[in-house]
Structures are given as C-alpha cells and as structure tokens.
Amino acid sequence: MSPTQTTLVQVLPLAKDLDEDKVTPGVLGFIVFAVIGAAVWMLMKSMNKHMKRVDFEEQPAQEQPAPGDAPEKTGADDDAPAETAASAPPKRTG
C-alpha cells in the first residue's frame, strides 16, 4: 500500500465518528484564518515602523490677551477693524 492509502485507511474511520449534520470549517477555513492573521500581523509591523518615523513636535500655544485687555492702537490702525488678521480665521476661496 502507498502512504496515501495507508493514511486514508486510518483517517476515514475517524471521519465517520463525526456528526454528518454538523458543518465545520475544515482545513480551508483554518488556512484562510491563518492567512488573515498573518496579513494583520504584517500590517501592524509596517504601521509600527511608519509610526516610529513620524517626528512630531507640538508648537506651544500662543498667549492670547485677556478678554478685558484692549490691544494698543497706533494712529495708522484707526481705520482697521478691531480683529487682527492673525486672530481671524483664514478666508476660503473657491
């Protein structure tokens, strides 16, 4: 007998012990699950490597004047609005 036939003779009686009404994922289900697990593991390694490359330094918050304090005005700023361009949100075009 060949090794394949010997294996089948030994394994087939074990398969008869299983309930024929029960559905199991089998070897294909295991292989698919293992491939998905390996893909997630590789993606996590790649993400970790990319996150280590990120060089982020938060800029310190700029001090805002207290609400009761009025900004000092010069003679040239008399016609300018009270809100400065630095504190106003940028205008969107388009």
SVG drawing of the C-alpha trace seen along z (x, -y; Angstrom):
<svg xmlns="http://www.w3.org/2000/svg" viewBox="-28 -109 40 111">
<polyline fill="none" stroke="black" stroke-width="0.4" points="0.0,0.0 1.1,-3.5 1.5,-6.1 -1.6,-8.0 -3.8,-4.9 -2.5,-4.0 -3.3,-7.5 -6.8,-7.3 -7.5,-3.9 -6.5,-5.3 -8.3,-8.7 -11.6,-7.6 -12.9,-5.7 -12.3,-8.8 -14.4,-10.9 -17.4,-8.5 -17.4,-9.4 -18.2,-13.0 -21.9,-14.0 -22.8,-14.3 -25.3,-17.1 -22.6,-19.3 -20.8,-21.7 -17.2,-22.5 -14.8,-25.0 -12.2,-22.3 -8.7,-22.8 -9.6,-25.5 -11.2,-27.6 -8.1,-27.2 -5.8,-28.2 -8.0,-31.3 -8.0,-32.3 -4.2,-31.8 -3.6,-34.0 -5.8,-36.8 -3.9,-36.6 -0.6,-36.8 -1.7,-39.7 -2.9,-41.6 0.4,-40.9 2.4,-42.2 0.3,-45.3 0.8,-46.0 4.6,-45.7 4.5,-48.0 2.3,-50.5 4.7,-50.4 7.7,-51.1 6.0,-54.0 4.8,-55.5 8.4,-55.4 9.5,-57.6 7.0,-60.3 8.7,-63.3 6.0,-65.5 6.7,-68.3 3.6,-70.3 4.1,-74.0 3.5,-75.8 0.2,-77.6 0.4,-81.3 -0.6,-83.5 -3.9,-85.3 -4.7,-88.6 -7.3,-88.6 -10.8,-89.5 -10.8,-92.8 -7.4,-93.9 -7.7,-96.0 -4.9,-95.9 -2.8,-99.0 -3.7,-101.1 -1.5,-103.4 -2.6,-106.3 -2.3,-104.1 -4.7,-101.5 -7.6,-103.8 -9.4,-102.7 -8.5,-99.0 -11.1,-96.6 -10.6,-95.6 -9.9,-92.0 -6.4,-91.4 -5.5,-89.2 -3.6,-86.9 -6.6,-86.1 -9.1,-85.9 -9.7,-82.6 -8.3,-82.3 -10.7,-83.2 -11.6,-80.4 -11.8,-80.9 -13.5,-78.8"/>
</svg>
